[in-house]
Amino acid sequence: MKKSLKLIDIFNVLENYYGPRNWWPVTPSGKNYPEYTGGPENDGQRFEVAVGAVLTQNTSWKNAARAIENLNRSNNLNPEAIANLEDMELGQIIRSSGYYNMKAGKLKVLADYFLKKIEISRESLLQLYGIGPETADSILLYAYDRPCFVIDAYTRRIFGRIGIIDADETYESIREYFETNLPFDIRVFKEYHALIVEHAKSFCRKTPHCRDCPLHYICDFK
Ligand code: SF4
């Protein structure tokens, strides 16, 4: 890892450029479609974050959000309702998210976990079918304000190109690097991951648009 660059400096550049992202989107009271209002405020919205983290696996947030909208419209966005739905019926409701039969099975397991009301932890989430480190850390950070930095393909792409991480580093080693080299500030953890996603979509795409990139001056890639 390139230790000379401070992660917080990169965060500040991205935040100044894009502004606050207000993740994770949740459905406001009386509405059906999730909005960027600054994150969950009650247990129902915390469960919605967990559902969204599963639904957005291997697909865009837009497709996942449409599935959440369908769950809201059919009054099924709660653990009891999901646990009681037939797998095929649940699959049809969340069809827009892709891999919907598999995701229906994952949501049933997740609903069961929430219904047991056990203490939420990284260890217990990682034991669930369909919950890998990225999904677990998304749930812990955005639903429960736990200091878990979310690593995804965009993080690897951007910070690999900048020259901070190597291609073969593990999820856990990158997560630990971010968590130990950033100020202990949940707001920063939340915004940073959201800003990484924005930057990967705006400039650091598969084919990067380096010329006007706000990180151009510190990036090895160009
Ligand atoms: S300069 Fe290019 S490669 Fe580097 S972060 Fe910006 S877009 Fe990505």
Residues whose N, C-alpha, C, O or C-beta is under 5 A from the ligand:
A	BS01	SF4	I158 R161 F203 C204 P208 H209 C210 C213 L215 H216 C219 F221
